[in-house]
Protein backbone atom coordinates (compact mmCIF):
# COMPACT_ATOMS: atom_id res chain seq x y z
CA UNK A 1 0.00 0.00 0.00
CA UNK A 2 1.45 3.37 -0.97
CA UNK A 3 1.69 6.15 1.56
CA UNK A 4 -0.33 9.31 0.88
CA UNK A 5 1.79 12.46 0.92
CA UNK A 6 1.03 15.23 3.39
CA UNK A 7 0.72 18.73 1.97
CA UNK A 8 1.14 21.60 4.42
CA UNK A 9 -0.86 24.65 3.32
CA UNK A 10 -0.12 27.34 2.73
CA UNK A 11 3.08 25.97 1.27
CA UNK A 12 6.10 27.10 3.26
CA UNK A 13 4.32 28.52 6.25
CA UNK A 14 1.05 29.41 7.84
CA UNK A 15 -2.10 31.42 7.24
CA UNK A 16 -2.95 34.46 9.35
CA UNK A 17 -6.46 34.45 10.79
CA UNK A 18 -8.75 36.68 8.68
CA UNK A 19 -6.24 37.31 5.86
CA UNK A 20 -6.70 36.51 2.18
CA UNK A 21 -5.97 32.86 1.32
CA UNK A 22 -4.12 32.97 -1.99
CA UNK A 23 -4.79 30.58 -4.85
CA UNK A 24 -2.60 27.49 -5.18
CA UNK A 25 -2.10 25.80 -8.55
CA UNK A 26 -1.31 22.09 -8.97
CA UNK A 27 -0.14 20.41 -12.15
CA UNK A 28 0.40 16.76 -12.97
CA UNK A 29 3.34 15.78 -15.14
CA UNK A 30 2.59 15.41 -18.84
CA UNK A 31 3.57 11.72 -18.60
CA UNK A 32 1.09 11.01 -15.78
CA UNK A 33 -1.87 8.88 -16.84
CA UNK A 34 -4.36 11.46 -15.55
CA UNK A 35 -6.93 13.46 -17.49
CA UNK A 36 -8.83 15.99 -15.38
CA UNK A 37 -11.40 16.65 -18.12
CA UNK A 38 -14.79 16.10 -16.49
CA UNK A 39 -13.24 15.26 -13.11
CA UNK A 40 -14.62 16.22 -9.71
CA UNK A 41 -12.08 17.55 -7.22
CA UNK A 42 -12.80 18.39 -3.61
CA UNK A 43 -10.89 19.38 -0.51
CA UNK A 44 -12.29 19.40 3.01
CA UNK A 45 -10.64 20.46 6.25
CA UNK A 46 -11.72 19.41 9.73
CA UNK A 47 -11.20 20.51 13.32
CA UNK A 48 -11.68 17.16 15.01
CA UNK A 49 -14.92 15.84 13.49
CA UNK A 50 -16.31 19.29 12.56
CA UNK A 51 -15.94 20.29 8.90
CA UNK A 52 -14.59 23.87 8.77
CA UNK A 53 -13.62 24.29 5.10
CA UNK A 54 -15.20 22.71 2.01
CA UNK A 55 -14.27 23.53 -1.58
CA UNK A 56 -14.65 21.66 -4.82
CA UNK A 57 -15.43 21.75 -8.48
CA UNK A 58 -19.04 20.94 -7.59
CA UNK A 59 -19.48 23.52 -4.78
CA UNK A 60 -16.99 26.19 -5.89
CA UNK A 61 -13.48 26.99 -4.79
CA UNK A 62 -11.57 24.64 -7.11
CA UNK A 63 -11.12 25.28 -10.83
CA UNK A 64 -9.91 22.75 -13.39
CA UNK A 65 -7.62 24.70 -15.74
CA UNK A 66 -6.89 21.94 -18.28
CA UNK A 67 -6.48 18.16 -18.47
CA UNK A 68 -3.41 18.23 -16.14
CA UNK A 69 -3.84 21.35 -14.01
CA UNK A 70 -6.21 22.64 -11.33
CA UNK A 71 -6.30 25.54 -8.87
CA UNK A 72 -7.58 25.87 -5.34
CA UNK A 73 -9.07 29.33 -5.75
CA UNK A 74 -8.33 32.46 -3.73
CA UNK A 75 -10.50 33.16 -0.68
CA UNK A 76 -10.93 36.88 -0.01
CA UNK A 77 -10.25 38.08 3.53
CA UNK A 78 -13.95 38.93 4.00
CA UNK A 79 -14.82 35.26 3.34
CA UNK A 80 -12.03 33.70 5.40
CA UNK A 81 -13.69 32.62 8.63
CA UNK A 82 -11.07 30.07 9.70
CA UNK A 83 -10.13 30.54 13.34
CA UNK A 84 -6.70 29.98 14.81
CA UNK A 85 -5.79 26.29 14.75
CA UNK A 86 -4.37 23.33 12.85
CA UNK A 87 -6.88 21.73 10.50
CA UNK A 88 -6.55 18.38 8.78
CA UNK A 89 -8.22 16.87 5.75
CA UNK A 90 -7.46 15.69 2.25
CA UNK A 91 -7.90 16.42 -1.42
CA UNK A 92 -9.76 13.85 -3.50
CA UNK A 93 -10.05 13.55 -7.27
CA UNK A 94 -12.68 11.50 -9.07
CA UNK A 95 -11.92 11.15 -12.78
CA UNK A 96 -14.66 11.06 -15.39
CA UNK A 97 -14.20 7.26 -15.69
CA UNK A 98 -15.13 6.85 -12.01
CA UNK A 99 -11.62 6.20 -10.73
CA UNK A 100 -11.15 8.00 -7.40
CA UNK A 101 -7.86 8.76 -5.64
CA UNK A 102 -6.46 10.97 -2.91
CA UNK A 103 -3.13 12.47 -3.98
CA UNK A 104 -2.45 14.01 -0.58
CA UNK A 105 -3.64 14.67 2.93
CA UNK A 106 -3.75 18.33 3.94
CA UNK A 107 -2.59 20.11 7.09
CA UNK A 108 -3.63 23.78 7.15
CA UNK A 109 -2.28 25.94 9.96
CA UNK A 110 -3.92 29.25 10.89
CA UNK A 111 -2.20 31.51 13.40
CA UNK A 112 -3.69 34.32 15.47
CA UNK A 113 -4.03 37.76 13.87
CA UNK A 114 -3.01 40.45 16.36
CA UNK A 115 -3.55 43.49 14.18
CA UNK A 116 -7.21 44.17 13.45
C-alpha positions in Angstrom: 0.0 0.0 0.0 1.5 3.4 -1.0 1.7 6.2 1.6 -0.3 9.3 0.9 1.8 12.5 0.9 1.0 15.2 3.4 0.7 18.7 2.0 1.1 21.6 4.4 -0.9 24.6 3.3 -0.1 27.3 2.7 3.1 26.0 1.3 6.1 27.1 3.3 4.3 28.5 6.2 1.0 29.4 7.8 -2.1 31.4 7.2 -2.9 34.5 9.4 -6.5 34.4 10.8 -8.7 36.7 8.7 -6.2 37.3 5.9 -6.7 36.5 2.2 -6.0 32.9 1.3 -4.1 33.0 -2.0 -4.8 30.6 -4.8 -2.6 27.5 -5.2 -2.1 25.8 -8.5 -1.3 22.1 -9.0 -0.1 20.4 -12.2 0.4 16.8 -13.0 3.3 15.8 -15.1 2.6 15.4 -18.8 3.6 11.7 -18.6 1.1 11.0 -15.8 -1.9 8.9 -16.8 -4.4 11.5 -15.6 -6.9 13.5 -17.5 -8.8 16.0 -15.4 -11.4 16.7 -18.1 -14.8 16.1 -16.5 -13.2 15.3 -13.1 -14.6 16.2 -9.7 -12.1 17.6 -7.2 -12.8 18.4 -3.6 -10.9 19.4 -0.5 -12.3 19.4 3.0 -10.6 20.5 6.3 -11.7 19.4 9.7 -11.2 20.5 13.3 -11.7 17.2 15.0 -14.9 15.8 13.5 -16.3 19.3 12.6 -15.9 20.3 8.9 -14.6 23.9 8.8 -13.6 24.3 5.1 -15.2 22.7 2.0 -14.3 23.5 -1.6 -14.6 21.7 -4.8 -15.4 21.7 -8.5 -19.0 20.9 -7.6 -19.5 23.5 -4.8 -17.0 26.2 -5.9 -13.5 27.0 -4.8 -11.6 24.6 -7.1 -11.1 25.3 -10.8 -9.9 22.7 -13.4 -7.6 24.7 -15.7 -6.9 21.9 -18.3 -6.5 18.2 -18.5 -3.4 18.2 -16.1 -3.8 21.4 -14.0 -6.2 22.6 -11.3 -6.3 25.5 -8.9 -7.6 25.9 -5.3 -9.1 29.3 -5.7 -8.3 32.5 -3.7 -10.5 33.2 -0.7 -10.9 36.9 0.0 -10.3 38.1 3.5 -13.9 38.9 4.0 -14.8 35.3 3.3 -12.0 33.7 5.4 -13.7 32.6 8.6 -11.1 30.1 9.7 -10.1 30.5 13.3 -6.7 30.0 14.8 -5.8 26.3 14.8 -4.4 23.3 12.9 -6.9 21.7 10.5 -6.6 18.4 8.8 -8.2 16.9 5.8 -7.5 15.7 2.3 -7.9 16.4 -1.4 -9.8 13.8 -3.5 -10.1 13.5 -7.3 -12.7 11.5 -9.1 -11.9 11.2 -12.8 -14.7 11.1 -15.4 -14.2 7.3 -15.7 -15.1 6.9 -12.0 -11.6 6.2 -10.7 -11.2 8.0 -7.4 -7.9 8.8 -5.6 -6.5 11.0 -2.9 -3.1 12.5 -4.0 -2.4 14.0 -0.6 -3.6 14.7 2.9 -3.7 18.3 3.9 -2.6 20.1 7.1 -3.6 23.8 7.1 -2.3 25.9 10.0 -3.9 29.3 10.9 -2.2 31.5 13.4 -3.7 34.3 15.5 -4.0 37.8 13.9 -3.0 40.4 16.4 -3.5 43.5 14.2 -7.2 44.2 13.5 
